[in-house]
Amino acid sequence: MNLQTNVEISSFAEKLCHKNQIFLIGSCFTENIGEKLSSAKFNTNCNPFGIIYNPVSILNSFEILEKNKTFTSDDLFNEKGVWKSYYHHSRFSDTDLNTTIKNINISISSSHDFLQKTDYIFITLGTSWVYEHIEKKIIVSNCHKTPANKFTRRLLSITEIYESLNSIIEISKRLNPNIKIIFTLSPVRHLKDGHHGNTVSKSLLFSALHNIQEKNSNILYFPAFEILMDELRDYRFYADDMIHPSSKAIEYIWEKFCNAFFNAETIGFIKEIEDLKRAMQHKPFFTETEDYKNFRTQNFANACTLSNKLQYLDFKTEKDFFKLH
């Protein structure tokens, strides 16, 4: 008896491997996948502006990266003693102006360089709702809890979304003509927009993405939204807020991602790396026993074997951790 409606996912022809560079940008689901990739020792750059939800703000980020823009105090604002940027998440904010500028510019510069060598871009769209600063006439990436009367909240049109996505593709191709782009929609519901507002928002993103793929056959799509909504249609797969996916759901979607984008050899390497990570979390009661020494010796050997197979990856941390002194 089949108790699920399974989402069909095509196995993508070109497979990712550990030699690839992967740039990720978008909503909090981007962070989930980015953390998985980074933990599996992929060379990644994830959300260099922090979490971003709407396609116009993602485009703004790409434009800044293409120009390798240097931020100055003119690009920031001070609120209650904290320096902030409307293009960045609050993790870049600081009470010290120079620290804020330095952190922003380091991230932009390193990400500009990274993008030019990137093989894959992974973009997660979260919402079609945007906040437009009335005085500055810009769509912001983050309101930073600035008073609501400074913004106009509105829904992007399909045309605006399509043009933003198309411009992102054009910038990416200018930076690296061989780059591959993977889009996905965040499975997180934005219930602050209301159930209906969230559905309308996601529908606009779906429609614009469909139009993009109709005209760009090489643009890839990974159905994270559909997997959570259809295959995992149960609140046990949600976090305590009943909105974000649980760790079990993220693991499930990650497994689907691996099967779609990696070949059997790479999946095998990922599992071996994950086994090492789990072994490092082991907390023994008795560290002087022969069993524990054998445990460390075996895992040290595993780390050395992986290091020899994947010589372009760094396993120093793992080898140092398990090496008997």
N, C-alpha and C positions, 0 to 999 in steps of 0.2 A: 504494500500500500504506500503510495507516494503522498506525503502530507505537506509538500512544499510546491510552490510554483517557481521553478528554477529559472534564473536569468541566464540566457544564452550569451556567452562571451567568446568571441572569435579569438583564436590564438594568433597573436600578431606576428606577421612574417619576420620582421627584424627584431631580434632579441637583444635585450640589454645584458651587459655583463659588467664585471667589476672594473674593467678598463674604461668604461664610459663615465663622463661627467654629467650630472643631473642637476638641473636648476628647478626649484619648486617655488611657486608663489600662489597666494590666495588665502582662502579661509582657514579655519582651525583644522579642518580635515587634512589640508596640506601639511600641517605640522605633524599629524598622526602618521602619514605616510613618510614624511621626511625623517622622522625619528626612527622609523623602522629601517629605512634605507641606510641611514647613518650608523645605526647600531650594527647593521650587517656589513659595515665597512665600505659602503659605496661612497664615492667622491661627490658630495652634495653641497649645494648652497641653498638654504631654505629660508624663504621670507626675509630678505635683507631689509625690508621696511617694516617688518612685523606683520601681523595678521591683517589681511585686506579682504573685503567681502564683495565689492561690486566691480564690474568690468571696466568702468571709466577710471577708477582709482588704480586698477592694475595697469591700465594703459599709461596713466601718469607716471607710474613707477618705471615702466619700460622706457619712456621718453627721457626720464632723468638718467637712467643707466646708460642709454645710448649716447647721450651728450657727456656722460661722466661729469655731471654738474657738481660744482663745489658750493655747498651751502654756507651762507654767512648769517650774521645776526638778522639781516633783513628778511630772511626766509623763516624766521622763528617768531614766536610771540611768548610773552611772559604772563603767566596767570598764577596769582597767589604765591609768587616767589619761585615758580618752576618754569623752565624754558621748554617749549614744546614745538612740534612741527605738525601741521595739518596733513602732511604726507606720510607721517610715521606713527607707529604704535607707541604707546606710553613707555615702553621699555627703553626708548631712546631719550626720554625726558630726564632732566637733571636740574638741580638748583644752580649749578655752575654753567654759565653760558659756553665757555670754552670746551668743557667736557661734552656737552650736548653736540656742539658742532663737530668736534673731533670724532665722536662715535658715529655720527651720521656719515661723515665724509669717508671714514675708513671703510664702512660697510658699502657705500656707493662705489668707491674705487676698486675694492677687491671683487665686488660683484660684476662690475663692468668688465674686468679682465676675465673673470670666470665665464661670463656669458659668451665671450668670443671663442672659447674653447669647448663650450657645452655641446654635448651630443643630443640630449633630450631636455625638453622643457615640460614640466608638469604643472598645469594651471587648474585650480579648483575655484569655481564660481559659487558664491554663496547667496547673493541677493540682487534684485533689480532696484531695490529702494536705495536712494542716495540722499545725502545731506549737502546742500549747496550753500556755501557761505555768501550771505547777501551782499556784504560790503566788498569782499575779495573776488566774488563771482567765480569761485572754484568749487568743484565737487571734492569734498575732503575724504581722506581715508579714515580719519579718526576725529571725532568731535571733542575728545578729551573732556567730556562733561561740561563743555562751555555752554552758557545759557541758550536754551532752544530758540529764543527770539533772534539769535544771530544767523539762523539757518532757515532755508526753505526745504522741507522734506517732500520728495516727489518720486514717482516711479519712472524709470527710464523706458523709453519706447524701444520696440524691437529694432528699429533703424539705428538708434543710438548704440544699442548693445552690439549689433552686427558690425557697425563701423568701428567700434572700439576693438572688437576681437580681430577684425581684419587688419587694423593698424598694428596690433600686437604681433600678428603673424608677419607683416611686412618688416617691422623693426627687427624681429628675430632673424629673418632671412638676410637682412642687411648685415647684421652682426656675424652671422654664420650661415651661409647658403645651404649647408648640409644638415642643418638642425632639424630634429623631429619634435613635433608638438603634440602633447597628449592633454586633452581637456577632460574634466569631470565636473559633476555638480555635487556640491556638498550635501550629504544626507541629513545634515542638521536643519531642523525646522526653525525658522525665525518667528517664533510665536509672539514676539513683541509687536509684529506687524499684523497679528490676528491670523486665525487659521485661513480665512479667505485671502487675506493680503499675502500670506506666505505662498499659497497655491498659485495666485496670479503671478507673483514674483518669479517663482521657479518656472512657471509655464513660459514666461517671456524669455528666460535664459535658454530653456529647451528649444524654443522656436528659433531663436537667433543662432544657436549652435547647429541646429539642423540645416539652416540656410548656409552656414559657413561650410559644413561638410559637403553639401550639395555642389558647391563650387570649388572645393579643395579636397580632392579624394585622398590626399596624403595626410590630412589632419586626423589624428586618432582620438577615440573617445572611450573612456573606461566607465562603466555603469555603476559607480559606487552608490549613487542615490537609489537606483533600482534594486540593488542587492539588499540594502537595508529595508526598503519599503516592502519588497515582495518576498525575498527568501527569509528574511529575519523579521517577519511581521509579528513581533511579540515583544512586550515591554521588558522581558527579561534580558533583551539585547540592548537596553538603554541604561545610561548612567542614572544616578539618583535623581537628577533633575528631569528625567523622562523626556529629554530633548536630544542630548548628545549620545552618540553610540557608546556602549560599554566597552571595556577592554576586550571582552570576548568577541564582540561584534567587530572591533578593529582587527583582531587576530584573524577572524573569518574573512574579512574583506582583503586583508593583506595576503592571505593564502591564495585568494582568487587573483589578486594582482600578480603574485609570483608566477602562477600557472599561465597567465596570459602573456607576460612580458619576459620571462626568463626561460632558458632551456634547462634540461634536466641536470646538466653539470653545474650550472650556477645555483640552482635550487639546492643541490647537494652541498655546495660550499656554504650557502646561507645557513643551512641546518647545522653544519659543523661549527660555524661561528657562533650560532645561537647556543649550541651545547656548551661551548667554552664560556660564554657569558653567564649561563646558568650555573656552571661549575664555580665561577668566581664569586657567585652570591652565596655559595654554601658556607654555613657557619658551623664549624666543627666544635664539639664539646672538648675533645681531647686531641690536641695538635701534635703530641709526641708519639702517637701510636703508629705502628707499622702500616695499618690500613690507611691512615691519612697521608702518610709519606708516599705510599703506593698511588693513592688518588692524585697527589700533586705530580708525581713522576709521570703518570699516564697522561695527564692533561698537558704537562710540559711537552711531552712527545707529540701529542696531537697538535699543539700550537706550532711546533717546529715543522711538522709535516705540512700543515696549511701554509706556513710561511714559505716553504720551499716550492709549493705548488703555485702560490700567488705572490711572487717575489716583488710585485709592484705595490703590495699592501704592507702596512706596518703592524706587526704582531708583537712589538717590544713589550707593551703593557702586559699582555697575556703571558709572555714567556717570563718576564720578571716576577709576575705574581706567583707562578707555579714552580719556579726554579728553587731547588733545595740549596740553601746556603751553608 
